[in-house]
Amino acid sequence: MIPVFLLSFTFPDWRKAFVSGKSLLATPAGIICCATAVIWLVGVFHTLNPRLSAEAWIRTFLLAYFSVFIGQLLVRHAEIHRPVLKALSVVCVLAWVLSYAGLAVPEVLGLIHAKGWTPQPPDLGLKQFSAVAMLLVPVALLAGFRLGGTWKILGIINTFGLIGVLIGASSRSSTAGLFAMVALVGGVVFWVKGSRRQLALFGGTLALGIAAIAFWAQELHQVYWARTLQSHYVIPNWMIDLARQEIWKFTWEKALESPWIGHGINVVNYLPGAHELVPGMGLTRYISGHPHNWILEIFAETGGLGLTAIFILIATMFVTFVRQYKHTSEPAILATIAVNAGYWVSGLFNFSFWSVWWQMTYFMLFALTCALAASHRCGHSSETPTVSRKT
């Protein structure tokens, strides 16, 4: 992020790009984003820890606007699209090759995490990168087809290479995000371009695939885990582990204590009882760091008002993207939809919404795909050096 930030100021028109980003604030999504920021301000002043809450609020919206700035630079400078996409493709190769090396030799993961030549289990050593790899899948594929030639082949290889990381890391949250990408992008394509029969066939095939995976997961769970663990929980623990269900239940109960405005941004793990151990689950605490679910996290910290605001923002963005794809058939818009589907769905099971690296990954890939789509609508491809005058 720091190199990108510094390089952005080498462009002679960076000031224009920075200011032009303000024009997006007048769009429906921009207005709702500003309204969300204002509503979330309550969680900065009504909080257990004003410093943590203020830092999270400021950082989130600064990152959001910085991504808009980068996107505007990319729109104005179509001549750098190919170098950027080539660099991304090469980095993807290096990343999944290094991940495979870690799967084969777990000590490599220890080196990556600065823990010396000590083995690290893949589910922990690749936990964060598996989520990043999931978001990179549609972007890497888009990069390959946008560049063409040998790069198209590399894009396809990268797609399978990155998916292999998810499988090797046994990341269920990232896998859920990947399925959400396929479901949403496929649904949009068949709804816009196909017939009702094709849309129904796609939906039926997807449902059968999910049912088959669920059956496989249940059978696999019963082989490796005692049946006595199938207890009183509403969600089967072969689908969602018991510890996570306890965390969700605790967060939900805390959210209901302040259902309108929440307890304050980024402080849910400081609520009374959050660090207590869950009975019968060893060293598992109710909330050691975060609730592993962005909906519950935002509900508990910003209340129903803050959660409703971001729901409206996500829905507005989705409707906007679908309308744009309907009028342009631009593949970059599908990549944007996929990145959003993967981020918001996988976030229902994994990292904190306020995690800097997680937000940064999302915003940067979001900015890249939006810029590629916008440049195409302005009449510029990634092969031409023409600078767009539109903002």
Secondary structure, DSSP 8 states (H G I E B T S, - for coil): -HHHHHHHTTSTTHHHHHHHGGGGGGSHHHHHHHHHHHHHTHHHHSSS-HHHHHHHHHHHHHHHHHHHHHHHHHHH-GGGHHHHHHHHHHHHHHHHHHHHHHHHSHHHHHHHTTS-S----HHHHTHHHHHHHHHHHHHHHHHHHHH-THHHHHHHHHHHHHHHHHHHHT-HHHHHHHHHHHHHHHHHHHHHHS-HHHHHHHHHHHHHHHHHHHHHHHHHHHHHS-GGG--S-SS-TTTS-HHHHHHHHHHHHHHHHSTTT-S-TT-GGGSTTTTSB-TTSTT-BS-SS--S-HHHHHHHHHHHHHHHHHHHHHHHHHHHHHHHHHHH--HHHHHHHHHHHHHHHHTTTSS-TT-HHHHHHHHHHHHHHHHHHHHHHTT--TT--------
